[in-house]
Amino acid sequence: MFIDQYFIILVVPTMILSMFAQFKVKSTFSKYSQVRSSKNISGRDAAMLILKANSISDVAVESVGGSLTDHYDPGSKKLRLSEPVFSQASIAALGVAAHEAGHAIQHAKGYRPLVLRSTLVPAANVGSRFGPIMAIAGLFLSMPLLLNIGIALFAAAVLFYVVTLPVEFNASSRALAHLEKGNMLTAEELVGAKKVLSAAAMTYVASALTAIMSLVRLILISRGRR
């Protein structure tokens, strides 16, 4: 890893924030995983109820290994929930399951930020992997074209991280609304679910900030070398 003053000033603080966010989401999820919901509804059941309420019948809800590995796959239309979420009736499980169901609703309704994020996936994968390497190589080899291509590629990855924010916030908003409207959680329990989703949202904010500051760093280094 190429370390310079910009890396220390701009990127390191956001990396620390990311580590704190990861700790926060794990500790918050663990805390509310121990609190059983009064309605005794599992994460799977909550997801199914929300999908049904939105007339979505072509999305399968299935279990996946690991912890906090929950996700919605728009390609196969499968909503995958980790075991602590799929079969448990905790406040954390319902919050996470409802959030992933929120992504399925976005997909069904053609939510534009989600469509844009899906379109950016290939460019983001290439940009995050090769962009910084090409940019740094361009600097050391004094090849402005390679430097600019690297920065452009990484910019696509940064755009992906930025677009992810409204997608995640909107999914959480939909989740809380359905948990409340469907009477799956009490008002007090909703507070716990909101804390779980807010902690998860912090990880996306931290990731976006890290990506943005990394891009700014590359731009500043390139201007300094010129």
Phi, psi and omega per residue, in radians:
M1 nan 2.271 3.128
F2 -1.419 2.003 -3.090
I3 -1.889 2.255 3.127
D4 -2.470 -3.111 -3.088
Q5 -1.107 -0.610 3.137
Y6 -1.194 -0.623 3.108
F7 -1.096 -0.769 -3.120
I8 -1.195 -0.737 -3.071
I9 -1.335 -0.720 -3.012
L10 -1.720 -0.778 -2.977
V11 -1.545 -0.731 -3.091
V12 -0.987 -0.793 3.115
P13 -1.025 -0.674 -3.137
T14 -1.270 -0.520 3.077
M15 -1.182 -0.670 3.082
I16 -1.122 -0.732 3.098
L17 -1.069 -0.691 3.124
S18 -1.105 -0.728 3.123
M19 -1.135 -0.694 3.105
F20 -1.137 -0.712 -3.136
A21 -1.099 -0.716 3.112
Q22 -1.109 -0.731 3.097
F23 -1.104 -0.745 -3.097
K24 -1.120 -0.771 -3.101
V25 -1.186 -0.665 3.136
K26 -1.191 -0.741 -3.125
S27 -1.221 -0.680 3.131
T28 -1.190 -0.747 3.108
F29 -1.088 -0.751 -3.140
S30 -1.085 -0.726 -3.116
K31 -1.089 -0.877 -3.059
Y32 -1.465 -0.097 2.993
S33 -1.294 -0.337 3.139
Q34 -1.562 -0.094 -3.110
V35 -1.839 1.926 -3.088
R36 -1.353 2.434 3.119
S37 -1.280 2.553 -3.075
S38 -1.184 -0.464 -3.123
K39 -1.480 -0.109 3.088
N40 0.975 0.752 3.115
I41 -1.771 2.271 -3.136
S42 -1.350 2.903 3.099
G43 -1.053 -0.727 3.122
R44 -1.057 -0.813 -3.112
D45 -1.117 -0.689 3.128
A46 -1.081 -0.788 3.130
A47 -1.078 -0.759 -3.133
M48 -1.109 -0.722 3.136
L49 -1.116 -0.707 -3.129
I50 -1.196 -0.733 3.102
L51 -1.082 -0.751 -3.139
K52 -1.113 -0.694 -3.134
A53 -1.123 -0.384 3.135
N54 -1.838 0.273 3.108
S55 0.994 0.655 3.092
I56 -1.817 1.922 -3.065
S57 -2.012 -0.055 -3.071
D58 -1.847 0.299 3.106
V59 -1.946 2.157 3.129
A60 -1.571 2.455 3.084
V61 -1.886 2.089 -3.086
E62 -2.388 2.854 -3.119
S63 -1.546 2.554 3.101
V64 -2.360 2.620 -3.102
G65 -1.236 2.872 3.091
G66 1.612 -3.089 3.110
S67 -2.186 2.385 -3.071
L68 1.019 0.600 3.095
T69 -1.803 0.230 -3.090
D70 -1.115 2.403 3.116
H71 -2.899 2.795 3.040
Y72 -1.917 2.240 3.138
D73 -1.794 1.805 -3.108
P74 -1.168 -0.434 -3.123
G75 -1.159 -0.788 -3.128
S76 -1.752 -0.054 -3.091
K77 0.955 0.915 3.101
K78 -2.186 2.303 3.112
L79 -1.782 1.891 -3.036
R80 -1.793 2.196 -3.115
L81 -2.047 2.349 3.106
S82 -1.158 2.769 -3.061
E83 -0.976 -0.733 3.116
P84 -1.103 -0.268 3.139
V85 -1.809 -0.768 -3.040
F86 -0.979 -0.893 -2.997
S87 -1.828 -0.130 -3.084
Q88 -1.601 2.724 -3.123
A89 -1.986 0.620 -3.129
S90 -1.494 2.886 3.098
I91 -1.093 -0.711 3.130
A92 -1.101 -0.750 -3.118
A93 -1.071 -0.779 -3.135
L94 -1.159 -0.666 3.131
G95 -1.104 -0.817 -3.116
V96 -1.190 -0.764 -3.140
A97 -1.082 -0.740 3.132
A98 -1.151 -0.631 3.110
H99 -1.082 -0.806 3.141
E100 -1.169 -0.613 3.054
A101 -1.112 -0.555 3.089
G102 -1.069 -0.646 3.087
H103 -1.160 -0.652 3.106
A104 -1.127 -0.651 3.102
I105 -1.157 -0.739 3.098
Q106 -0.994 -0.785 -3.124
H107 -1.099 -0.771 -3.112
A108 -1.132 -0.594 -3.096
K109 -1.622 -0.001 3.135
G110 1.166 0.692 3.133
Y111 -0.987 2.073 -2.947
R112 -1.036 -0.773 3.109
P113 -1.046 -0.592 3.098
L114 -1.206 -0.701 3.097
V115 -1.079 -0.760 3.133
L116 -1.120 -0.751 3.141
R117 -1.088 -0.727 3.124
S118 -1.091 -0.654 3.127
T119 -1.161 -0.567 -3.075
L120 -1.429 -0.189 -3.037
V121 -0.942 -0.902 -3.121
P122 -1.037 -0.814 -3.134
A123 -1.138 -0.649 -3.138
A124 -1.162 -0.706 3.130
N125 -1.092 -0.782 3.126
V126 -1.192 -0.770 -3.085
G127 -1.126 -0.737 -3.129
S128 -1.214 -0.514 -3.096
R129 -1.480 -0.775 -3.014
F130 -1.874 -0.380 -3.094
G131 -0.947 -1.012 -3.133
P132 -1.052 -0.676 -3.132
I133 -1.102 -0.792 -3.139
M134 -1.155 -0.676 -3.134
A135 -1.128 -0.824 3.140
I136 -1.150 -0.695 3.107
A137 -1.093 -0.704 3.108
G138 -1.086 -0.610 3.112
L139 -1.183 -0.869 -3.082
F140 -1.215 -0.540 -3.132
L141 -1.603 0.023 -3.114
S142 0.954 0.847 3.122
M143 -2.079 1.580 -3.089
P144 -0.940 -0.657 -3.114
L145 -1.119 -0.781 3.126
L146 -1.120 -0.691 3.104
L147 -1.051 -0.845 -3.098
N148 -1.156 -0.665 3.101
I149 -1.115 -0.737 3.120
G150 -1.074 -0.770 3.134
I151 -1.132 -0.721 3.136
A152 -1.110 -0.733 3.123
L153 -1.111 -0.765 -3.126
F154 -1.193 -0.545 3.103
A155 -1.060 -0.614 3.102
A156 -1.127 -0.680 3.105
A157 -1.159 -0.700 3.123
V158 -1.108 -0.717 3.113
L159 -1.052 -0.666 3.103
F160 -1.049 -0.812 3.135
Y161 -1.085 -0.687 -3.120
V162 -1.193 -0.768 -3.140
V163 -1.156 -0.478 3.127
T164 -1.083 -0.539 -3.066
L165 -1.047 -0.973 3.123
P166 -1.097 -0.519 3.113
V167 -1.109 -0.815 -3.113
E168 -1.246 -0.730 3.131
F169 -1.098 -0.718 -3.135
N170 -1.160 -0.696 3.116
A171 -1.093 -0.703 3.118
S172 -1.173 -0.688 3.113
S173 -1.094 -0.761 3.104
R174 -1.106 -0.713 -3.106
A175 -1.054 -0.889 -3.107
L176 -1.113 -0.673 3.131
A177 -1.101 -0.730 -3.122
H178 -1.290 -0.604 3.097
L179 -1.126 -0.625 3.127
E180 -1.347 -0.837 -3.098
K181 -1.129 -0.608 -3.138
G182 -1.496 0.055 -3.138
N183 0.968 0.617 3.123
M184 -1.469 -0.416 3.086
L185 -2.326 2.586 3.055
T186 -1.349 2.974 -3.136
A187 -1.028 -0.706 3.138
E188 -1.181 -0.700 -3.140
E189 -1.209 -0.551 3.099
L190 -1.073 -0.580 3.105
V191 -1.071 -0.735 3.112
G192 -1.149 -0.752 3.127
A193 -1.094 -0.684 3.127
K194 -1.121 -0.646 3.113
K195 -1.139 -0.682 3.121
V196 -1.116 -0.808 -3.115
L197 -1.225 -0.591 3.105
S198 -1.168 -0.691 3.098
A199 -1.114 -0.703 3.112
A200 -1.140 -0.690 3.140
A201 -1.083 -0.595 -3.136
M202 -1.073 -0.569 -3.141
T203 -1.165 -0.639 3.120
Y204 -1.235 -0.664 3.100
V205 -1.114 -0.778 -3.134
A206 -1.109 -0.714 3.122
S207 -1.117 -0.728 3.125
A208 -1.128 -0.735 3.125
L209 -1.117 -0.710 3.117
T210 -1.086 -0.753 3.133
A211 -1.131 -0.772 -3.132
I212 -1.095 -0.817 -3.129
M213 -1.157 -0.571 3.085
S214 -1.160 -0.672 3.101
L215 -1.179 -0.773 3.110
V216 -1.043 -0.698 3.118
R217 -1.042 -0.818 -3.139
L218 -1.091 -0.699 3.134
I219 -1.139 -0.750 -3.140
L220 -1.148 -0.698 3.113
I221 -1.111 -0.752 -3.114
S222 -1.127 -0.674 3.120
R223 -1.197 -0.638 3.132
G224 -1.136 -0.666 -3.126
R225 -1.245 -0.472 -3.141
R226 -1.320 nan nan
